[in-house]
Structures are given as structure tokens and as C-alpha cells.
Amino acid sequence: MVESPQERAWRAAEVETVAAMGTVNVAVARLIAAIRMLLATDGWVDPDIVSPEHWVCWKAAVSRPRADELV
């Protein structure tokens, strides 16, 4: 059976999406581990930083809602 261009595109995108999300999930796990260490040691504390979430926004370049989720 010959796949249509649409079916080939679907399968190729599916493979790439699964692979990319595997990479993203590993990266997020590393970020969470770093944040956990930061929180355990008060490593985020600085006169110019108002909260761990503020530090994560700055260093990870994420939005405040995303920083809230990560922390």
C-alpha cells in the first residue's frame, strides 16, 4: 500500500514530535532539579530578586505563570 503525501507527513511529524518532546521532558526535569537545589539552599536570594519565581523568570526566560508552575 502506498502512503499519500498527507499520511507520510503525519507519520514524519509524529516521529519528530515524540522525539522533540522526549528532549523537552528531559530538559524540564533538569530545570526542576536545578530549581529544587536553588530552593533548598536559598540560592535565589539577592537584594534585587524578590522571589524564587522572579529568579526563574530571569534566568530561564519564562513567563511568570510558567515560573510559578516550575517552582
N, C-alpha and C positions, 0 to 999 in steps of 0.2 A: 504494500500500500504506500502510495506516495503522499507525503505530507504537503499541505498547502503552505504558502508563504506565511499565512496567519498562524498556522499550527507550529511551524518552525520558530517563528518569532516568540510565540507563547512559551515553548519549551526552552529556548535560549534565555529568555528573560527570567523564567522560573529558576533555572540553574544559577544565573548571575545574582538574582535576588537572594536566594538561600545562602550562597557563598558570601555575599556582601554583609548580610545580617549576622552571619556567624562571626565575621570580623568585628562588626559593630558591637555585638554582645560581649566579646572578649575585651574590647576596649572599655566598655562601660563597667565591666567587672573590675578592671584595673583602676579606673577612676574612683569607683566606690571604695576600693581598698585604700587608695591614697587619702580620700576624704575621711575614712574611718581612722587612719593614723593621725591625720590633722586634728580631728576632734579629740582623740584620746590624749593628745599632748598639748592642746591649746595652740597648735602651730599656726593657726589663722590669726592670732591676736596681734594687733598692731594699732597704734593710735589712729591711723587713717581707715581702718577696716571696722565696720560696725557689727558684723556677724559672720559666721561661717558661710552663710549663703552669699553674702557680699563678696567674700574671698573667692568662692566658686564661680560666681558671675564673672569676676575679673579674670581669674586665671584660666578658666575653662571656656570663656567666651560664650556662655549660655545665658538664656533669659532668667529672670528672677523666678518665675514659676518652675522652670526646669531645675534651677539650683535648689529650690525648696524640695523638690522630689528627690534629688540626689542626696541631699543632707538628711 
